[in-house]
Structure formats: structure tokens, C-alpha cells
């Protein structure tokens, strides 16, 4: 009897550890370059001309994003592209593990797209999120930096203060919303450019 209890305990413990590792996979696979979250790639499209891809990229950008504006600070740094704009997508979530109310957030980032004959590149950087409500921005607790949350999540102990109130589950939720929003944008861009 005791042997079966030990085996059962071992199986339950193993399944909990494996489940945690599965949840952590997203956090450890997010593309961090020099401490910054940056999504970038180069996609080959043989036989496509630069002018045609420029036109498709612009059309896609203005149809995909509801919120956007020119990123003048990136242009001041010497960056260029057919698209070099700040854009935002929305997501909903509660800000603490015990909150029942979900808030609307903007996921804001800079998108850079460069086209050439036969290929295009994209880069998504300067990523942050903020509550949609200006009232909540002024009185609520929320985090806006995915890099900070990635670093916090990877610490052995969360420590004291606001971080401990958030917990790993809530950090994962922020990061999942960030990753899902950006990957949906990339998938849409790739589909538009391939057609």
C-alpha cells in the first residue's frame, strides 16, 4: 500500500513540474536581444519587386492597425523603412491575480518594414503596454515593460513590494498577451506580403 502511495505521489509531483515547465516555455523563448524584446526576420519572396511589396506593406499597415502614428524618434536615430511607425493593438486582462475586473490595454510598439527585390524584413521593437483608460493609468497599479517582467519572472524569488502581489501567473499573462498580439501582427503581415 505504501509503495503505491509513493508512486502516486511521484507521478503527481512530476506532472506538476512538467506543467510548470510547459508554462515557462513562452517566457524563455521570447526573442530578447541585448536585454530588449525584439521580433525580427527576413522573408524571401522570389520574383517580387520592391515597388509592389512597398505598396502591399503600406496597404496592409493602414488596414491592420486602428491606432498608429509616425515614429519620429526612430527616424532621428537614422532608422528608415517603407514603414517606420508606432502602432497599437488592444488586449484585455485583470491587473492582479485576485481582480475580477478586466481592463483594456494598448500594446504599443514600433514596426519597421524594409522591402527590396525578392525579400522584405520586419522588426518590432520599443514594446510596452499601457491601460486604455487615462483614469486607470493615473490611479491603478500596472506594469508596462515586458523586458522588466521577463527579468522579474526569471528571478528565483519575486521579492517584496508590487512584484510579489503580481505573481508569476500574472506576469505570464502580460507576456502571453504581448507575444500573442505581436505574433498575430507578424502573421498578418506575412500573409499579406505572400498574396
C-alpha positions in Angstrom: 0.0 0.0 0.0 2.8 2.4 0.9 4.6 1.7 -2.3 1.5 2.7 -4.3 1.2 5.9 -2.4 4.8 6.8 -3.1 4.4 6.0 -6.8 1.2 8.1 -6.9 3.0 11.0 -5.1 5.9 10.8 -7.5 3.6 10.9 -10.6 1.7 13.9 -9.2 4.9 15.8 -8.4 6.3 15.0 -11.9 3.1 16.2 -13.6 3.2 19.5 -11.7 6.8 20.1 -12.5 6.2 19.3 -16.2 3.2 21.6 -16.3 5.2 24.5 -14.9 8.0 23.9 -17.5 5.4 24.0 -20.2 4.1 27.3 -19.0 7.6 28.7 -18.7 8.4 27.8 -22.4 6.9 31.0 -23.7 8.8 33.2 -21.3 12.2 31.6 -22.2 11.5 31.6 -25.9 10.6 35.3 -26.3 13.2 37.0 -28.6 15.4 39.1 -26.3 18.4 40.7 -27.9 20.8 42.7 -25.6 18.1 42.9 -22.9 15.4 44.2 -25.3 12.4 42.3 -26.6 12.7 42.5 -30.4 10.9 40.5 -33.1 12.6 40.5 -36.4 13.0 38.4 -39.5 13.9 38.5 -43.2 11.4 36.8 -45.6 12.3 35.8 -49.1 9.7 36.3 -51.8 11.3 35.3 -55.1 10.2 37.3 -58.2 8.6 40.1 -56.2 9.6 43.6 -57.0 10.4 46.2 -54.3 7.8 48.7 -55.5 5.0 46.1 -55.4 6.0 45.0 -51.9 6.2 48.6 -50.7 2.6 49.1 -51.9 1.4 45.9 -50.3 3.1 46.7 -47.0 1.6 50.2 -46.8 -1.9 49.0 -47.6 -1.6 46.2 -45.0 -0.4 48.6 -42.3 -3.2 51.1 -42.7 -5.9 48.3 -42.9 -4.5 46.3 -39.9 -3.9 49.0 -37.3 -6.6 51.1 -35.9 -4.1 53.2 -33.9 -0.8 54.4 -35.4 1.5 57.4 -35.8 4.9 58.2 -37.2 7.8 57.3 -35.0 9.9 60.4 -35.3 12.4 59.4 -32.6 13.4 56.2 -34.5 13.8 58.3 -37.7 16.0 60.7 -35.7 18.3 57.7 -34.8 18.8 57.1 -38.5 16.4 54.2 -38.9 14.3 54.0 -42.1 11.9 51.8 -43.9 8.8 51.9 -46.0 7.0 51.6 -42.7 8.6 53.0 -39.5 5.7 53.8 -37.3 4.4 53.3 -33.8 1.3 51.1 -33.8 -1.0 49.7 -31.1 -3.3 46.7 -30.7 -5.6 46.0 -27.8 -5.9 43.3 -25.2 -7.9 42.7 -22.1 -6.8 41.4 -18.7 -7.1 42.0 -15.0 -4.1 43.6 -13.4 -3.7 41.4 -10.3 -4.3 37.7 -9.6 -7.3 38.4 -7.3 -9.0 41.1 -9.5 -12.2 40.1 -11.3 -12.5 43.2 -13.5 -10.7 43.1 -16.8 -9.2 46.3 -18.2 -8.5 47.3 -21.8 -4.8 47.7 -22.6 -2.9 49.1 -25.6 0.1 47.0 -26.7 2.3 49.7 -28.3 5.4 49.1 -30.4 7.5 50.4 -33.3 7.2 48.5 -36.5 9.8 48.8 -39.2 9.4 47.2 -42.6 12.0 47.4 -45.4 11.4 45.9 -48.8 13.9 45.0 -51.6 13.6 43.0 -54.8 12.9 39.4 -53.7 12.6 39.9 -49.9 11.5 42.1 -47.1 12.5 42.5 -43.5 10.5 43.4 -40.4 11.4 44.5 -37.0 9.2 45.1 -34.0 10.8 46.9 -31.1 10.3 49.5 -28.3 7.4 47.4 -27.0 5.3 48.4 -24.0 1.7 48.3 -22.8 -0.5 50.8 -21.0 -4.1 50.8 -19.8 -6.6 52.4 -22.3 -8.3 54.3 -19.5 -6.5 57.5 -18.5 -8.1 57.3 -15.1 -6.7 53.8 -14.5 -3.3 54.9 -15.8 -3.2 57.6 -13.0 -4.6 55.5 -10.1 -4.0 51.8 -10.8 -1.0 49.6 -10.5 0.1 48.0 -13.7 3.4 47.2 -15.4 4.3 48.5 -18.8 7.7 46.9 -19.7 7.8 43.4 -21.0 11.6 43.4 -20.5 11.2 44.2 -16.8 8.6 41.4 -16.5 10.8 38.9 -18.3 13.7 39.7 -15.9 11.4 39.5 -12.9 9.9 36.2 -14.0 13.3 34.6 -14.3 14.4 35.6 -10.8 14.3 32.8 -8.2 12.3 34.9 -5.8 10.0 37.8 -6.7 10.9 39.7 -3.5 8.7 42.2 -1.8 6.6 45.2 -3.0 4.4 45.3 -6.1 6.1 42.4 -7.8 5.1 39.9 -5.1 1.5 41.0 -5.5 1.6 40.3 -9.2 2.9 36.7 -9.1 4.3 34.6 -11.9 0.9 33.7 -13.2 0.0 37.4 -13.8 3.5 38.1 -15.3 2.9 35.2 -17.7 -0.4 36.6 -18.7 1.0 40.0 -19.5 3.8 38.3 -21.5 1.4 36.0 -23.3 -0.8 38.9 -24.3 2.3 40.7 -25.6 3.6 37.7 -27.6 0.2 36.8 -29.0 -0.5 40.4 -30.1 2.8 40.7 -31.9 2.8 37.3 -33.5 -0.7 37.9 -34.8 0.6 41.1 -36.4 3.5 39.3 -37.9 1.3 36.5 -39.3 -1.0 39.1 -40.9 1.9 40.9 -42.5 3.4 37.7 -43.8 0.1 36.6 -45.3 -0.5 40.0 -46.9 3.0 40.1 -48.4 2.8 36.5 -49.7 -0.5 37.1 -51.6 
